[in-house]
């Protein structure tokens, strides 16, 4: 337990510290984005049908990942404050129990998923040959999802300890392995047969398996905070309650993206499979564009948590201010770059004119609100650390189900595809502003409650 004997993020210049923490995560986030873009690129070379199939799988994959991310966020929120308060045994208990919980939930999803591939994707609008490609991909992906869950939760735990270099490295290794395996398994080289879209799924599972082994190795051997030898059901159950108190609302938050993506995919399916393929490519490009902001978001939780645990509220407010300014400025720069280069970027993935047109339209309409999307993400993370997961979930609910989807339906009816994408842009703008107001309010309330408790004591 020596490595977590003291909080690492409660001293030093805030901007310098956050940037130092963020840089390794930028590499990791870019690695994961490149991971997904690599799949999109090579599958896109197979044809528009295969690319559309991959786009159809995106919402369902994200739903499963959402539950895992929720558990990881819950663990990070609790562990970072335990570290700030120097409660070392609770750190070990929460880390172990969060991994066990993730594996149990994933097992349930795998069983349900394998039994419902064709009926589920038929509901989403897939049919014919595209549905067959989806069957090939998801039947492999589901079996390998355990290896995807472990590093997702494990990396969150490692970041909560104040270490962003190892998670960044793990994510980078995964991307490199996937880049190497994708062309070999998809198109066939040397002794390897051409497996098509099956090859993309196998490459993904193999790359994630390596990162899963690495994450567990770091947590068990270096940090010494993972141990399944002394599990007690009552303690584990209590630990799960704490994790799920934050994790369930956050799983719902994370599910908002794939659920809205599924609804929007179904809406866009009426315009043809090439438009769906273009939407899939555009959302992957957006993940790349947001990777810088999301890298900062990934370290805001540990930073805020450790400083709250140490009752350093001035550092909490300064950290929030830095995060929001960083998000807005970075978002504007990225939007300008993407807008100038939208067409050639789109053609990297597929040369079909309708696919390219859809990608370009999405970028031009949505990209200038990326900064507000970043504020929404960062402020939602901070609300979770403040033990306000329902409020964080409410912000995403408003953005997705009260703004985006209703406006997208209206936009599609009166404007067309541009109306759907415009709805997303408006939802990012308004919800980002609302998130800023809410998080400032609850930081003030949290500070007042701590002061009152100290006065009573």
KOLDREN-821904 format. One record per residue (C-alpha): residue number from 1; residue in three letters; chain; x, y, z. Coordinates in nm, 3 decimals, padded with zeros to 5 digits. Layout:
% KOLDREN-821904
<NUM "ala" "A" <X Y Z>>
...
//
This chain:
% KOLDREN-821904
<1 "unk" "A" <00.000 00.000 00.000>>
<2 "unk" "A" <00.303 00.225 -00.005>>
<3 "unk" "A" <00.222 00.381 -00.342>>
<4 "unk" "A" <-00.111 00.523 -00.223>>
<5 "unk" "A" <00.008 00.640 00.119>>
<6 "unk" "A" <-00.063 01.001 00.029>>
<7 "unk" "A" <-00.262 01.209 -00.220>>
<8 "unk" "A" <-00.058 01.320 -00.520>>
<9 "unk" "A" <-00.283 01.587 -00.664>>
<10 "unk" "A" <-00.334 01.823 -00.370>>
<11 "unk" "A" <-00.018 02.032 -00.412>>
<12 "unk" "A" <00.151 02.231 -00.687>>
<13 "unk" "A" <00.042 02.475 -00.956>>
<14 "unk" "A" <-00.301 02.363 -01.080>>
<15 "unk" "A" <-00.270 02.442 -01.452>>
<16 "unk" "A" <00.074 02.283 -01.474>>
<17 "unk" "A" <-00.041 01.978 -01.280>>
<18 "unk" "A" <-00.353 01.922 -01.490>>
<19 "unk" "A" <-00.161 01.963 -01.816>>
<20 "unk" "A" <00.106 01.721 -01.691>>
<21 "unk" "A" <-00.163 01.468 -01.605>>
<22 "unk" "A" <-00.349 01.525 -01.930>>
<23 "unk" "A" <-00.059 01.481 -02.173>>
<24 "unk" "A" <-00.020 01.103 -02.122>>
<25 "unk" "A" <-00.396 01.065 -02.144>>
<26 "unk" "A" <-00.402 01.255 -02.475>>
<27 "unk" "A" <-00.171 00.989 -02.613>>
<28 "unk" "A" <-00.396 00.719 -02.471>>
<29 "unk" "A" <-00.717 00.880 -02.593>>
<30 "unk" "A" <-00.570 00.933 -02.939>>
<31 "unk" "A" <-00.464 00.571 -02.931>>
<32 "unk" "A" <-00.819 00.456 -02.861>>
<33 "unk" "A" <-00.962 00.689 -03.124>>
<34 "unk" "A" <-00.707 00.560 -03.375>>
<35 "unk" "A" <-00.811 00.210 -03.263>>
<36 "unk" "A" <-01.170 00.282 -03.369>>
<37 "unk" "A" <-01.072 00.478 -03.679>>
<38 "unk" "A" <-00.849 00.192 -03.789>>
<39 "unk" "A" <-01.145 -00.046 -03.780>>
<40 "unk" "A" <-01.354 00.208 -03.969>>
<41 "unk" "A" <-01.083 00.265 -04.230>>
<42 "unk" "A" <-01.007 -00.099 -04.310>>
<43 "unk" "A" <-01.369 -00.215 -04.294>>
<44 "unk" "A" <-01.455 00.081 -04.521>>
<45 "unk" "A" <-01.218 -00.064 -04.780>>
<46 "unk" "A" <-01.434 -00.377 -04.792>>
<47 "unk" "A" <-01.734 -00.175 -04.910>>
<48 "unk" "A" <-02.020 00.050 -04.804>>
<49 "unk" "A" <-02.230 -00.245 -04.680>>
<50 "unk" "A" <-01.961 -00.362 -04.439>>
<51 "unk" "A" <-01.906 -00.003 -04.322>>
<52 "unk" "A" <-02.280 00.038 -04.265>>
<53 "unk" "A" <-02.280 -00.288 -04.067>>
<54 "unk" "A" <-02.003 -00.157 -03.842>>
<55 "unk" "A" <-02.198 00.167 -03.795>>
<56 "unk" "A" <-02.506 -00.030 -03.689>>
<57 "unk" "A" <-02.304 -00.212 -03.421>>
<58 "unk" "A" <-02.179 00.113 -03.272>>
<59 "unk" "A" <-02.485 00.196 -03.054>>
<60 "unk" "A" <-02.509 -00.155 -02.909>>
<61 "unk" "A" <-02.136 -00.175 -02.833>>
<62 "unk" "A" <-02.162 00.160 -02.658>>
<63 "unk" "A" <-02.456 00.046 -02.445>>
<64 "unk" "A" <-02.251 -00.240 -02.303>>
<65 "unk" "A" <-01.949 -00.015 -02.259>>
<66 "unk" "A" <-02.173 00.236 -02.082>>
<67 "unk" "A" <-02.241 00.007 -01.790>>
<68 "unk" "A" <-01.872 -00.068 -01.758>>
<69 "unk" "A" <-01.779 00.301 -01.772>>
<70 "unk" "A" <-02.043 00.374 -01.508>>
<71 "unk" "A" <-01.879 00.126 -01.273>>
<72 "unk" "A" <-01.538 00.276 -01.348>>
<73 "unk" "A" <-01.663 00.627 -01.278>>
<74 "unk" "A" <-01.824 00.513 -00.954>>
<75 "unk" "A" <-01.499 00.349 -00.845>>
<76 "unk" "A" <-01.293 00.657 -00.939>>
<77 "unk" "A" <-01.525 00.892 -00.751>>
<78 "unk" "A" <-01.502 00.687 -00.433>>
<79 "unk" "A" <-01.135 00.586 -00.451>>
<80 "unk" "A" <-01.003 00.936 -00.523>>
<81 "unk" "A" <-01.176 01.075 -00.211>>
<82 "unk" "A" <-01.054 00.780 -00.001>>
<83 "unk" "A" <-00.700 00.859 -00.116>>
<84 "unk" "A" <-00.745 01.226 -00.024>>
<85 "unk" "A" <-00.868 01.116 00.319>>
<86 "unk" "A" <-00.590 00.852 00.353>>
<87 "unk" "A" <-00.836 00.561 00.393>>
<88 "unk" "A" <-00.613 00.297 00.237>>
<89 "unk" "A" <-00.802 -00.023 00.316>>
<90 "unk" "A" <-01.118 00.119 00.160>>
<91 "unk" "A" <-00.921 00.194 -00.156>>
<92 "unk" "A" <-00.826 -00.174 -00.186>>
<93 "unk" "A" <-01.179 -00.297 -00.113>>
<94 "unk" "A" <-01.343 -00.065 -00.368>>
<95 "unk" "A" <-01.091 -00.142 -00.644>>
<96 "unk" "A" <-01.134 -00.519 -00.611>>
<97 "unk" "A" <-01.512 -00.509 -00.584>>
<98 "unk" "A" <-01.552 -00.281 -00.886>>
<99 "unk" "A" <-01.371 -00.527 -01.113>>
<100 "unk" "A" <-01.578 -00.819 -00.985>>
<101 "unk" "A" <-01.900 -00.624 -01.038>>
<102 "unk" "A" <-01.800 -00.536 -01.395>>
<103 "unk" "A" <-01.737 -00.901 -01.483>>
<104 "unk" "A" <-02.074 -01.011 -01.343>>
<105 "unk" "A" <-02.269 -00.746 -01.534>>
<106 "unk" "A" <-02.080 -00.822 -01.855>>
<107 "unk" "A" <-02.167 -01.192 -01.828>>
<108 "unk" "A" <-02.536 -01.103 -01.827>>
<109 "unk" "A" <-02.499 -00.881 -02.133>>
<110 "unk" "A" <-02.305 -01.147 -02.325>>
<111 "unk" "A" <-02.577 -01.409 -02.276>>
<112 "unk" "A" <-02.857 -01.171 -02.376>>
<113 "unk" "A" <-02.658 -01.025 -02.664>>
<114 "unk" "A" <-02.571 -01.355 -02.831>>
<115 "unk" "A" <-02.937 -01.458 -02.826>>
<116 "unk" "A" <-03.070 -01.134 -02.976>>
<117 "unk" "A" <-02.829 -01.025 -03.251>>
<118 "unk" "A" <-03.058 -01.047 -03.555>>
<119 "unk" "A" <-03.387 -00.934 -03.394>>
<120 "unk" "A" <-03.220 -00.641 -03.219>>
<121 "unk" "A" <-03.040 -00.507 -03.525>>
<122 "unk" "A" <-03.345 -00.564 -03.740>>
<123 "unk" "A" <-03.529 -00.323 -03.510>>
<124 "unk" "A" <-03.250 -00.070 -03.568>>
<125 "unk" "A" <-03.312 -00.091 -03.944>>
<126 "unk" "A" <-03.048 -00.339 -04.063>>
<127 "unk" "A" <-03.154 -00.593 -04.323>>
<128 "unk" "A" <-03.027 -00.835 -04.586>>
<129 "unk" "A" <-02.650 -00.865 -04.635>>
<130 "unk" "A" <-02.579 -00.590 -04.383>>
<131 "unk" "A" <-02.754 -00.795 -04.112>>
<132 "unk" "A" <-02.536 -01.094 -04.201>>
<133 "unk" "A" <-02.221 -00.885 -04.162>>
<134 "unk" "A" <-02.345 -00.764 -03.823>>
<135 "unk" "A" <-02.398 -01.127 -03.716>>
<136 "unk" "A" <-02.040 -01.213 -03.812>>
<137 "unk" "A" <-01.894 -00.919 -03.619>>
<138 "unk" "A" <-02.102 -00.925 -03.301>>
<139 "unk" "A" <-02.089 -01.302 -03.246>>
<140 "unk" "A" <-01.712 -01.261 -03.195>>
<141 "unk" "A" <-01.724 -00.924 -03.018>>
<142 "unk" "A" <-01.964 -01.046 -02.749>>
<143 "unk" "A" <-01.736 -01.336 -02.652>>
<144 "unk" "A" <-01.441 -01.098 -02.623>>
<145 "unk" "A" <-01.623 -00.828 -02.428>>
<146 "unk" "A" <-01.478 -00.951 -02.096>>
<147 "unk" "A" <-01.136 -00.840 -02.215>>
<148 "unk" "A" <-01.281 -00.499 -02.300>>
<149 "unk" "A" <-01.439 -00.453 -01.956>>
<150 "unk" "A" <-01.128 -00.520 -01.745>>
<151 "unk" "A" <-00.904 -00.241 -01.883>>
<152 "unk" "A" <-01.193 00.007 -01.891>>
<153 "unk" "A" <-01.249 -00.030 -01.516>>
<154 "unk" "A" <-00.883 -00.092 -01.439>>
<155 "unk" "A" <-00.765 00.226 -01.611>>
<156 "unk" "A" <-01.017 00.430 -01.412>>
<157 "unk" "A" <-00.880 00.286 -01.090>>
<158 "unk" "A" <-00.519 00.358 -01.189>>
<159 "unk" "A" <-00.609 00.719 -01.280>>
<160 "unk" "A" <-00.779 00.767 -00.944>>
<161 "unk" "A" <-00.440 00.692 -00.785>>
<162 "unk" "A" <-00.297 00.993 -00.969>>
<163 "unk" "A" <-00.119 00.790 -01.240>>
<164 "unk" "A" <-00.211 00.880 -01.598>>
<165 "unk" "A" <00.104 00.751 -01.767>>
<166 "unk" "A" <00.021 00.382 -01.731>>
<167 "unk" "A" <-00.342 00.412 -01.852>>
<168 "unk" "A" <-00.218 00.618 -02.147>>
<169 "unk" "A" <00.042 00.354 -02.226>>
<170 "unk" "A" <-00.211 00.072 -02.198>>
<171 "unk" "A" <-00.448 00.246 -02.438>>
<172 "unk" "A" <-00.162 00.321 -02.678>>
<173 "unk" "A" <-00.046 -00.043 -02.683>>
<174 "unk" "A" <-00.400 -00.156 -02.762>>
<175 "unk" "A" <-00.414 00.080 -03.061>>
<176 "unk" "A" <-00.078 -00.036 -03.199>>
<177 "unk" "A" <-00.175 -00.404 -03.176>>
<178 "unk" "A" <-00.509 -00.335 -03.348>>
<179 "unk" "A" <-00.341 -00.138 -03.628>>
<180 "unk" "A" <-00.105 -00.429 -03.691>>
<181 "unk" "A" <-00.369 -00.701 -03.683>>
<182 "unk" "A" <-00.654 -00.531 -03.871>>
<183 "unk" "A" <-00.511 -00.548 -04.227>>
<184 "unk" "A" <-00.365 -00.895 -04.167>>
<185 "unk" "A" <-00.691 -01.048 -04.045>>
<186 "unk" "A" <-00.934 -00.848 -04.259>>
<187 "unk" "A" <-00.761 -00.887 -04.598>>
<188 "unk" "A" <-00.537 -01.187 -04.531>>
<189 "unk" "A" <-00.157 -01.186 -04.549>>
<190 "unk" "A" <00.088 -01.476 -04.548>>
<191 "unk" "A" <-00.061 -01.775 -04.367>>
<192 "unk" "A" <-00.363 -01.575 -04.250>>
<193 "unk" "A" <-00.686 -01.606 -04.454>>
<194 "unk" "A" <-00.897 -01.302 -04.544>>
<195 "unk" "A" <-01.168 -01.292 -04.277>>
<196 "unk" "A" <-01.337 -00.964 -04.373>>
<197 "unk" "A" <-01.539 -00.801 -04.098>>
<198 "unk" "A" <-01.477 -01.105 -03.875>>
<199 "unk" "A" <-01.109 -01.016 -03.883>>
<200 "unk" "A" <-01.183 -00.670 -03.743>>
<201 "unk" "A" <-01.367 -00.826 -03.449>>
<202 "unk" "A" <-01.087 -01.075 -03.377>>
<203 "unk" "A" <-00.823 -00.800 -03.391>>
<204 "unk" "A" <-01.024 -00.590 -03.145>>
<205 "unk" "A" <-01.063 -00.874 -02.896>>
<206 "unk" "A" <-00.696 -00.975 -02.914>>
<207 "unk" "A" <-00.572 -00.617 -02.866>>
<208 "unk" "A" <-00.803 -00.565 -02.568>>
<209 "unk" "A" <-00.687 -00.893 -02.413>>
<210 "unk" "A" <-00.331 -00.762 -02.399>>
<211 "unk" "A" <-00.445 -00.441 -02.227>>
<212 "unk" "A" <-00.661 -00.637 -01.981>>
<213 "unk" "A" <-00.362 -00.846 -01.872>>
<214 "unk" "A" <-00.149 -00.532 -01.840>>
<215 "unk" "A" <-00.406 -00.343 -01.629>>
<216 "unk" "A" <-00.456 -00.634 -01.389>>
<217 "unk" "A" <-00.081 -00.679 -01.359>>
<218 "unk" "A" <-00.030 -00.313 -01.263>>
<219 "unk" "A" <-00.312 -00.312 -01.008>>
<220 "unk" "A" <-00.217 -00.643 -00.848>>
<221 "unk" "A" <00.164 -00.651 -00.856>>
<222 "unk" "A" <00.265 -00.284 -00.858>>
<223 "unk" "A" <-00.015 -00.120 -00.660>>
<224 "unk" "A" <-00.110 -00.424 -00.449>>
<225 "unk" "A" <-00.475 -00.318 -00.432>>
<226 "unk" "A" <-00.643 -00.612 -00.606>>
<227 "unk" "A" <-00.712 -00.925 -00.402>>
<228 "unk" "A" <-00.992 -01.180 -00.438>>
<229 "unk" "A" <-00.860 -01.406 -00.161>>
<230 "unk" "A" <-01.048 -01.251 00.133>>
<231 "unk" "A" <-01.385 -01.166 -00.018>>
<232 "unk" "A" <-01.670 -01.131 00.231>>
<233 "unk" "A" <-02.016 -01.105 00.084>>
<234 "unk" "A" <-02.143 -00.840 00.328>>
<235 "unk" "A" <-01.844 -00.611 00.270>>
<236 "unk" "A" <-01.857 -00.669 -00.104>>
<237 "unk" "A" <-02.228 -00.595 -00.115>>
<238 "unk" "A" <-02.180 -00.269 00.077>>
<239 "unk" "A" <-01.899 -00.175 -00.158>>
<240 "unk" "A" <-02.119 -00.250 -00.461>>
<241 "unk" "A" <-02.392 -00.028 -00.317>>
<242 "unk" "A" <-02.152 00.265 -00.298>>
<243 "unk" "A" <-02.018 00.203 -00.649>>
<244 "unk" "A" <-02.365 00.158 -00.799>>
<245 "unk" "A" <-02.501 00.468 -00.624>>
<246 "unk" "A" <-02.277 00.663 -00.859>>
<247 "unk" "A" <-02.235 00.393 -01.123>>
<248 "unk" "A" <-02.601 00.336 -01.217>>
<249 "unk" "A" <-02.682 00.702 -01.294>>
<250 "unk" "A" <-02.353 00.722 -01.481>>
<251 "unk" "A" <-02.431 00.409 -01.677>>
<252 "unk" "A" <-02.753 00.580 -01.778>>
<253 "unk" "A" <-02.550 00.889 -01.868>>
<254 "unk" "A" <-02.317 00.680 -02.080>>
<255 "unk" "A" <-02.613 00.499 -02.237>>
<256 "unk" "A" <-02.761 00.827 -02.353>>
<257 "unk" "A" <-02.506 00.844 -02.635>>
<258 "unk" "A" <-02.565 00.495 -02.779>>
<259 "unk" "A" <-02.941 00.516 -02.727>>
<260 "unk" "A" <-02.958 00.851 -02.903>>
<261 "unk" "A" <-02.719 00.717 -03.166>>
<262 "unk" "A" <-02.948 00.418 -03.220>>
<263 "unk" "A" <-03.251 00.645 -03.258>>
<264 "unk" "A" <-03.067 00.881 -03.490>>
<265 "unk" "A" <-02.929 00.585 -03.688>>
<266 "unk" "A" <-03.286 00.459 -03.732>>
<267 "unk" "A" <-03.390 00.810 -03.840>>
<268 "unk" "A" <-03.103 00.834 -04.089>>
<269 "unk" "A" <-03.170 00.483 -04.222>>
<270 "unk" "A" <-03.467 00.626 -04.410>>
<271 "unk" "A" <-03.217 00.828 -04.617>>
<272 "unk" "A" <-03.026 00.514 -04.719>>
<273 "unk" "A" <-02.731 00.299 -04.598>>
<274 "unk" "A" <-02.470 00.540 -04.737>>
<275 "unk" "A" <-02.598 00.815 -04.507>>
<276 "unk" "A" <-02.581 00.573 -04.212>>
<277 "unk" "A" <-02.224 00.486 -04.311>>
<278 "unk" "A" <-02.137 00.856 -04.333>>
<279 "unk" "A" <-02.286 00.919 -03.990>>
<280 "unk" "A" <-02.077 00.634 -03.846>>
<281 "unk" "A" <-01.759 00.780 -03.994>>
<282 "unk" "A" <-01.847 01.132 -03.871>>
<283 "unk" "A" <-01.901 01.016 -03.513>>
<284 "unk" "A" <-01.565 00.838 -03.516>>
<285 "unk" "A" <-01.399 01.158 -03.639>>
<286 "unk" "A" <-01.577 01.343 -03.358>>
<287 "unk" "A" <-01.427 01.103 -03.105>>
<288 "unk" "A" <-01.086 01.190 -03.245>>
<289 "unk" "A" <-01.161 01.563 -03.229>>
<290 "unk" "A" <-01.284 01.536 -02.869>>
<291 "unk" "A" <-00.991 01.323 -02.752>>
<292 "unk" "A" <-00.794 01.623 -02.623>>
<293 "unk" "A" <-01.086 01.748 -02.415>>
<294 "unk" "A" <-01.178 01.399 -02.298>>
<295 "unk" "A" <-00.818 01.339 -02.191>>
<296 "unk" "A" <-00.851 01.635 -01.955>>
<297 "unk" "A" <-01.192 01.511 -01.842>>
<298 "unk" "A" <-01.040 01.174 -01.748>>
<299 "unk" "A" <-00.805 01.341 -01.498>>
<300 "unk" "A" <-01.054 01.594 -01.359>>
<301 "unk" "A" <-01.226 01.325 -01.150>>
<302 "unk" "A" <-00.912 01.218 -00.959>>
<303 "unk" "A" <-00.798 01.580 -00.924>>
<304 "unk" "A" <-01.130 01.706 -00.787>>
<305 "unk" "A" <-01.180 01.395 -00.572>>
<306 "unk" "A" <-00.843 01.411 -00.400>>
<307 "unk" "A" <-00.879 01.784 -00.333>>
<308 "unk" "A" <-01.233 01.744 -00.199>>
<309 "unk" "A" <-01.110 01.461 00.024>>
<310 "unk" "A" <-00.843 01.701 00.156>>
<311 "unk" "A" <-01.098 01.989 00.180>>
<312 "unk" "A" <-00.901 02.214 -00.059>>
<313 "unk" "A" <-01.196 02.398 -00.214>>
<314 "unk" "A" <-00.990 02.677 -00.367>>
<315 "unk" "A" <-00.806 02.423 -00.581>>
<316 "unk" "A" <-01.138 02.264 -00.677>>
<317 "unk" "A" <-01.276 02.595 -00.815>>
<318 "unk" "A" <-00.954 02.679 -00.996>>
<319 "unk" "A" <-00.945 02.333 -01.149>>
<320 "unk" "A" <-01.302 02.374 -01.275>>
<321 "unk" "A" <-01.221 02.712 -01.431>>
<322 "unk" "A" <-00.915 02.575 -01.607>>
<323 "unk" "A" <-01.111 02.277 -01.741>>
<324 "unk" "A" <-01.390 02.486 -01.891>>
<325 "unk" "A" <-01.155 02.740 -02.052>>
<326 "unk" "A" <-00.944 02.458 -02.195>>
<327 "unk" "A" <-01.254 02.291 -02.339>>
<328 "unk" "A" <-01.384 02.603 -02.512>>
<329 "unk" "A" <-01.050 02.711 -02.659>>
<330 "unk" "A" <-00.955 02.362 -02.775>>
<331 "unk" "A" <-01.302 02.307 -02.923>>
<332 "unk" "A" <-01.278 02.621 -03.138>>
<333 "unk" "A" <-00.933 02.531 -03.270>>
<334 "unk" "A" <-01.041 02.176 -03.358>>
<335 "unk" "A" <-01.359 02.300 -03.529>>
<336 "unk" "A" <-01.164 02.536 -03.753>>
<337 "unk" "A" <-00.916 02.264 -03.854>>
<338 "unk" "A" <-01.190 02.008 -03.925>>
<339 "unk" "A" <-01.404 02.252 -04.123>>
<340 "unk" "A" <-01.113 02.335 -04.354>>
<341 "unk" "A" <-01.017 01.971 -04.411>>
<342 "unk" "A" <-01.355 01.793 -04.386>>
<343 "unk" "A" <-01.372 01.664 -04.744>>
<344 "unk" "A" <-01.025 01.504 -04.767>>
<345 "unk" "A" <-01.065 01.354 -04.418>>
<346 "unk" "A" <-01.395 01.195 -04.519>>
<347 "unk" "A" <-01.241 01.045 -04.836>>
<348 "unk" "A" <-00.979 00.866 -04.629>>
<349 "unk" "A" <-01.248 00.630 -04.504>>
<350 "unk" "A" <-01.472 00.591 -04.808>>
<351 "unk" "A" <-01.491 00.754 -05.151>>
<352 "unk" "A" <-01.866 00.711 -05.199>>
<353 "unk" "A" <-01.998 01.065 -05.275>>
<354 "unk" "A" <-02.301 01.029 -05.046>>
<355 "unk" "A" <-02.087 00.903 -04.757>>
<356 "unk" "A" <-01.842 01.192 -04.803>>
<357 "unk" "A" <-02.124 01.448 -04.827>>
<358 "unk" "A" <-02.278 01.324 -04.502>>
<359 "unk" "A" <-01.946 01.341 -04.317>>
<360 "unk" "A" <-01.872 01.693 -04.439>>
<361 "unk" "A" <-02.220 01.816 -04.348>>
<362 "unk" "A" <-02.192 01.673 -03.996>>
<363 "unk" "A" <-01.856 01.839 -03.934>>
<364 "unk" "A" <-01.964 02.180 -04.063>>
<365 "unk" "A" <-02.283 02.182 -03.856>>
<366 "unk" "A" <-02.171 02.022 -03.528>>
<367 "unk" "A" <-01.800 02.088 -03.472>>
<368 "unk" "A" <-01.826 02.447 -03.346>>
<369 "unk" "A" <-02.011 02.331 -03.036>>
<370 "unk" "A" <-01.752 02.068 -02.935>>
<371 "unk" "A" <-01.627 02.302 -02.660>>
<372 "unk" "A" <-01.970 02.311 -02.497>>
<373 "unk" "A" <-01.992 01.933 -02.525>>
<374 "unk" "A" <-01.663 01.922 -02.337>>
<375 "unk" "A" <-01.797 02.147 -02.061>>
<376 "unk" "A" <-02.096 01.917 -02.025>>
<377 "unk" "A" <-01.867 01.613 -01.988>>
<378 "unk" "A" <-01.626 01.780 -01.744>>
<379 "unk" "A" <-01.899 01.929 -01.525>>
<380 "unk" "A" <-02.088 01.597 -01.518>>
<381 "unk" "A" <-01.771 01.429 -01.393>>
<382 "unk" "A" <-01.735 01.687 -01.117>>
<383 "unk" "A" <-02.097 01.643 -01.010>>
<384 "unk" "A" <-02.029 01.271 -00.965>>
<385 "unk" "A" <-01.733 01.347 -00.740>>
<386 "unk" "A" <-01.961 01.579 -00.543>>
<387 "unk" "A" <-02.186 01.274 -00.491>>
<388 "unk" "A" <-02.456 01.418 -00.715>>
<389 "unk" "A" <-02.486 01.142 -00.978>>
<390 "unk" "A" <-02.859 01.203 -01.033>>
<391 "unk" "A" <-02.792 01.567 -01.116>>
<392 "unk" "A" <-02.515 01.465 -01.356>>
<393 "unk" "A" <-02.750 01.215 -01.521>>
<394 "unk" "A" <-03.020 01.481 -01.545>>
<395 "unk" "A" <-02.792 01.707 -01.749>>
<396 "unk" "A" <-02.730 01.433 -02.005>>
<397 "unk" "A" <-03.099 01.341 -02.005>>
<398 "unk" "A" <-03.187 01.701 -02.088>>
<399 "unk" "A" <-02.923 01.720 -02.361>>
<400 "unk" "A" <-03.025 01.393 -02.522>>
<401 "unk" "A" <-03.394 01.334 -02.468>>
<402 "unk" "A" <-03.538 01.683 -02.418>>
<403 "unk" "A" <-03.323 01.864 -02.673>>
<404 "unk" "A" <-03.140 01.644 -02.924>>
<405 "unk" "A" <-03.390 01.375 -03.017>>
<406 "unk" "A" <-03.708 01.592 -03.031>>
<407 "unk" "A" <-03.524 01.861 -03.228>>
<408 "unk" "A" <-03.374 01.596 -03.459>>
<409 "unk" "A" <-03.718 01.455 -03.540>>
<410 "unk" "A" <-03.847 01.803 -03.618>>
<411 "unk" "A" <-03.530 01.889 -03.809>>
<412 "unk" "A" <-03.556 01.576 -04.021>>
<413 "unk" "A" <-03.918 01.652 -04.106>>
<414 "unk" "A" <-03.869 02.014 -04.208>>
<415 "unk" "A" <-03.503 02.042 -04.312>>
<416 "unk" "A" <-03.367 01.693 -04.370>>
<417 "unk" "A" <-03.028 01.554 -04.270>>
<418 "unk" "A" <-02.893 01.901 -04.188>>
<419 "unk" "A" <-03.180 01.945 -03.944>>
<420 "unk" "A" <-03.081 01.628 -03.759>>
<421 "unk" "A" <-02.721 01.741 -03.723>>
<422 "unk" "A" <-02.828 02.096 -03.631>>
<423 "unk" "A" <-03.033 01.953 -03.345>>
<424 "unk" "A" <-02.719 01.795 -03.199>>
<425 "unk" "A" <-02.530 02.124 -03.221>>
<426 "unk" "A" <-02.806 02.315 -03.039>>
<427 "unk" "A" <-02.827 02.049 -02.767>>
<428 "unk" "A" <-02.451 02.070 -02.700>>
<429 "unk" "A" <-02.463 02.450 -02.671>>
<430 "unk" "A" <-02.758 02.476 -02.432>>
<431 "unk" "A" <-02.665 02.181 -02.210>>
<432 "unk" "A" <-02.304 02.302 -02.176>>
<433 "unk" "A" <-02.426 02.637 -02.043>>
<434 "unk" "A" <-02.667 02.465 -01.802>>
<435 "unk" "A" <-02.391 02.232 -01.677>>
<436 "unk" "A" <-02.170 02.528 -01.588>>
<437 "unk" "A" <-02.444 02.686 -01.377>>
<438 "unk" "A" <-02.526 02.361 -01.197>>
<439 "unk" "A" <-02.172 02.259 -01.106>>
<440 "unk" "A" <-02.087 02.602 -00.960>>
<441 "unk" "A" <-02.397 02.582 -00.742>>
<442 "unk" "A" <-02.321 02.236 -00.603>>
<443 "unk" "A" <-01.954 02.307 -00.534>>
<444 "unk" "A" <-02.070 02.596 -00.313>>
<445 "unk" "A" <-02.325 02.370 -00.138>>
<446 "unk" "A" <-02.068 02.095 -00.080>>
<447 "unk" "A" <-01.826 02.342 00.078>>
<448 "unk" "A" <-02.101 02.481 00.305>>
<449 "unk" "A" <-02.198 02.131 00.422>>
<450 "unk" "A" <-01.837 02.044 00.508>>
<451 "unk" "A" <-01.797 02.369 00.704>>
<452 "unk" "A" <-02.119 02.301 00.896>>
<453 "unk" "A" <-02.009 01.947 00.981>>
<454 "unk" "A" <-01.675 02.074 01.109>>
<455 "unk" "A" <-01.850 02.338 01.324>>
<456 "unk" "A" <-02.078 02.072 01.476>>
<457 "unk" "A" <-01.780 01.844 01.545>>
//
